[in-house]
Amino acid sequence: MEKVKLFCLPYAGGSASVFNKWRAYLDSRIELVPLELAGRGRRMNQPFYDSVHKAADDIYSSISQGLDGCRYAFYGHSMGTVIVYELCMRIVRNGKTGPCHVFASGRYAPHIKKNEKDLHALPESQFKEEILKIGGTPKEIFEDPQLTQIFSPILRADYRIIECYKHAESNIRLSCPITVLNGRTDTITHGLDREDNMLGWPQYTSNLCKMHEFDGGHFFIFDYIKEIADIINSGIEE
């Protein structure tokens, strides 16, 4: 296997650092490139995005020059999968070589619309309650006023752009395989027909679309790091 860059995009409220533990399990020929979104981590002082499209534009501008002559893949979890999709659309429309693999984790396909609560608009107490139900956010963050002041705006901003996201129909289909990863008890994807339409992802590629399910909810990625790395290693090598 030749060298491959693996660009990773996080879930709502997440930063690039959530992928750091993967380095120990990825094939040595895979270069992990966690992408930092504005408003968190080393970009804490930058304003939040006002849409998924602005997020994709920003990330595309930062990586596009490095895609030429490079073999690369994308991994997105939850909100990150939608940004990955929009990135792929920009890459194809601009005539650049597309990814060799896309890993779509913890999110149904962009065209599917579920009736969900607009969490970003809830009062703080209800917002906290709903976020804790989904998991992934330590309750200590909402118990510490200083941490709440830092992280609550990040979460709200991310939920706002994903809840307000509007998918534009496109006839573009990726030529690379797509691997879908999902938690069996994930409340985000709950109620969708997983077996028949694999959360809607097959229609986005002319190549293979595989699915892997894990015990656990929306944040199964914290509990199955080695297993996910094995899937990435074998998927990119194919």
C-alpha positions as MATLAB code, in Angstrom:
seq = 'MEKVKLFCLPYAGGSASVFNKWRAYLDSRIELVPLELAGRGRRMNQPFYDSVHKAADDIYSSISQGLDGCRYAFYGHSMGTVIVYELCMRIVRNGKTGPCHVFASGRYAPHIKKNEKDLHALPESQFKEEILKIGGTPKEIFEDPQLTQIFSPILRADYRIIECYKHAESNIRLSCPITVLNGRTDTITHGLDREDNMLGWPQYTSNLCKMHEFDGGHFFIFDYIKEIADIINSGIEE';
ca = [
       0.000    0.000    0.000;
       1.323    3.427   -0.948;
       1.210    6.353    1.455;
      -2.295    7.678    2.129;
      -3.480   10.762    3.983;
      -6.528   10.180    6.177;
      -8.394   13.456    6.741;
     -10.724   13.227    9.761;
     -13.603   15.523   10.677;
     -15.276   15.418   14.100;
     -18.786   15.377   15.488;
     -20.616   18.434   16.861;
     -18.560   19.929   19.674;
     -15.524   17.820   18.778;
     -12.017   18.957   17.951;
      -9.142   17.479   15.953;
      -7.667   15.954   19.116;
     -10.432   13.303   19.389;
      -8.660   11.284   16.683;
      -5.185   11.307   18.249;
      -5.530    7.845   19.840;
      -5.992    6.323   16.381;
      -2.322    6.827   15.488;
      -1.266    3.783   17.501;
      -3.499    1.457   15.470;
      -3.382    2.801   11.918;
      -1.066    1.268    9.334;
       2.266    3.103    9.263;
       1.597    4.072    5.649;
      -1.534    6.008    6.654;
      -0.852    9.597    7.690;
      -3.549   10.740   10.115;
      -4.606   14.331    9.400;
      -7.268   15.485   11.902;
      -8.890   18.678   10.614;
      -9.618   21.434   13.100;
     -12.867   23.347   12.632;
     -13.099   27.037   13.480;
     -14.029   27.983   17.043;
     -12.241   25.193   18.919;
      -8.795   23.761   19.653;
      -6.014   25.767   18.072;
      -8.669   27.774   16.192;
     -10.564   28.737   19.338;
     -10.368   32.460   18.574;
     -11.923   32.150   15.118;
     -15.675   32.712   14.619;
     -18.051   29.780   14.261;
     -19.396   28.839   10.831;
     -22.902   29.952    9.945;
     -23.542   26.913    7.719;
     -22.177   23.493    6.781;
     -21.356   24.962    3.370;
     -19.128   27.624    4.944;
     -17.398   24.904    6.960;
     -16.785   22.862    3.794;
     -15.532   25.944    1.938;
     -13.087   26.692    4.748;
     -11.729   23.141    4.960;
     -11.531   22.822    1.176;
      -9.460   26.004    0.916;
      -7.055   24.676    3.544;
      -6.464   21.230    1.990;
      -7.115   21.621   -1.754;
      -3.534   22.500   -2.694;
      -2.277   19.355   -0.974;
      -4.605   16.978   -2.807;
      -2.838   17.052   -6.168;
      -0.806   13.914   -6.708;
      -1.795   12.620   -3.293;
      -3.726    9.477   -2.380;
      -6.125   10.325    0.419;
      -9.283    9.280    2.248;
     -11.882   10.945    4.480;
     -13.361    9.876    7.813;
     -16.232   11.882    9.261;
     -18.288   11.180   12.346;
     -21.845   12.532   12.687;
     -21.694   16.217   11.673;
     -18.293   15.428   10.173;
     -19.828   13.075    7.598;
     -21.958   15.858    6.139;
     -18.929   18.149    5.892;
     -17.005   15.304    4.235;
     -19.804   14.902    1.683;
     -19.780   18.614    0.876;
     -15.978   18.537    0.610;
     -16.208   15.689   -1.896;
     -18.694   17.664   -3.981;
     -16.294   20.623   -4.106;
     -13.366   18.383   -4.993;
     -15.218   16.730   -7.893;
     -16.661   20.011   -9.201;
     -13.185   21.552   -9.220;
     -11.800   18.708  -11.278;
      -9.491   17.309   -8.635;
      -8.851   13.623   -8.076;
     -11.334   12.316   -5.520;
     -10.621   10.315   -2.369;
      -9.693    6.644   -2.507;
     -12.177    5.873    0.276;
     -14.846    7.617    2.356;
     -15.728    6.449    5.873;
     -19.151    7.756    6.940;
     -19.665    7.240   10.658;
     -22.674    7.810   12.922;
     -24.824    9.625   10.378;
     -27.378    8.770    7.719;
     -26.870   10.052    4.168;
     -27.130   13.812    3.486;
     -30.431   13.645    1.582;
     -32.306   11.898    4.426;
     -34.267   14.245    6.648;
     -35.453   13.088   10.039;
     -37.870   14.904   12.298;
     -35.493   15.949   15.038;
     -35.603   18.581   17.745;
     -33.801   21.834   17.042;
     -31.443   21.426   19.950;
     -29.529   24.595   19.186;
     -32.593   26.713   19.999;
     -33.426   25.107   23.356;
     -33.011   26.914   26.698;
     -29.738   26.033   28.416;
     -31.194   23.507   30.880;
     -33.028   21.565   28.142;
     -30.045   21.830   25.807;
     -27.802   20.311   28.489;
     -30.317   17.511   29.112;
     -30.562   16.564   25.429;
     -26.799   16.683   24.860;
     -26.178   14.405   27.823;
     -28.775   11.928   26.500;
     -26.862   11.605   23.234;
     -23.627   10.980   25.130;
     -20.051   11.844   24.263;
     -20.007   15.042   26.335;
     -18.757   14.582   29.913;
     -21.344   15.808   32.423;
     -18.502   17.661   34.197;
     -18.548   20.210   31.381;
     -22.058   21.326   32.361;
     -21.266   21.170   36.071;
     -18.411   23.658   35.771;
     -19.571   27.198   34.847;
     -16.247   28.038   33.171;
     -16.279   24.891   31.031;
     -19.938   25.471   30.179;
     -19.092   28.987   29.036;
     -16.442   27.578   26.695;
     -18.093   24.450   25.316;
     -21.816   25.216   25.245;
     -21.441   27.864   22.478;
     -19.372   25.406   20.402;
     -22.026   22.721   20.720;
     -24.863   25.131   19.931;
     -23.077   26.512   16.882;
     -22.409   23.027   15.525;
     -25.949   21.811   16.161;
     -27.297   24.930   14.474;
     -25.415   24.360   11.221;
     -26.239   20.647   11.057;
     -29.907   21.132   11.993;
     -30.249   23.928    9.414;
     -28.355   22.043    6.706;
     -30.164   21.788    3.356;
     -29.025   19.107    0.960;
     -28.846   20.112   -2.705;
     -29.629   17.269   -5.103;
     -26.667   16.298   -7.271;
     -26.000   13.697   -9.945;
     -22.390   13.395   -8.796;
     -21.478    9.928   -7.574;
     -18.094    9.187   -6.070;
     -15.977    6.522   -7.740;
     -14.440    5.345   -4.471;
     -15.860    2.837   -1.973;
     -17.869    4.121    0.982;
     -17.745    2.376    4.337;
     -20.582    3.142    6.753;
     -20.060    2.695   10.507;
     -22.940    2.824   12.954;
     -23.877    2.113   16.567;
     -26.744   -0.361   16.962;
     -28.438    1.744   19.658;
     -27.607    5.148   18.177;
     -30.552    7.491   18.803;
     -29.443    9.685   15.864;
     -29.909    6.932   13.271;
     -32.620    5.064   15.200;
     -35.735    4.238   13.173;
     -34.044    4.129    9.784;
     -34.043    0.909    7.768;
     -30.382    0.032    8.160;
     -30.415   -3.299    6.325;
     -32.250   -2.228    3.174;
     -30.683    1.140    2.422;
     -27.611    1.189    4.693;
     -28.664    4.636    5.879;
     -28.930    5.859    2.265;
     -25.210    5.923    1.491;
     -25.022    3.447   -1.470;
     -26.475    5.978   -3.914;
     -23.476    8.259   -3.382;
     -20.959    5.943   -5.019;
     -20.629    3.893   -8.180;
     -18.332    1.613   -6.192;
     -18.892   -0.680   -3.227;
     -20.704    0.429   -0.080;
     -20.148   -1.646    3.042;
     -21.595   -1.317    6.519;
     -20.227   -2.157    9.946;
     -22.341   -2.012   13.098;
     -21.058   -1.851   16.644;
     -22.639   -2.408   20.009;
     -23.274    0.973   21.576;
     -24.783    4.336   20.787;
     -23.769    7.432   18.891;
     -20.261    7.554   20.323;
     -19.260    3.945   19.701;
     -16.049    5.375   18.192;
     -14.637    5.863   21.709;
     -14.984    2.168   22.569;
     -13.826    0.521   19.342;
     -10.700    2.425   18.333;
      -8.686   -0.633   17.317;
     -11.627   -2.218   15.475;
     -12.313    0.999   13.560;
      -8.616    1.355   12.727;
      -8.614   -2.218   11.389;
     -11.586   -1.369    9.148;
      -9.783    1.752    7.889;
      -6.550   -0.167    7.286;
      -8.241   -2.926    5.273;
     -10.587   -0.512    3.471;
      -7.806    1.746    2.234;
      -5.645   -1.223    1.235;
      -8.348   -2.670   -1.069;
];
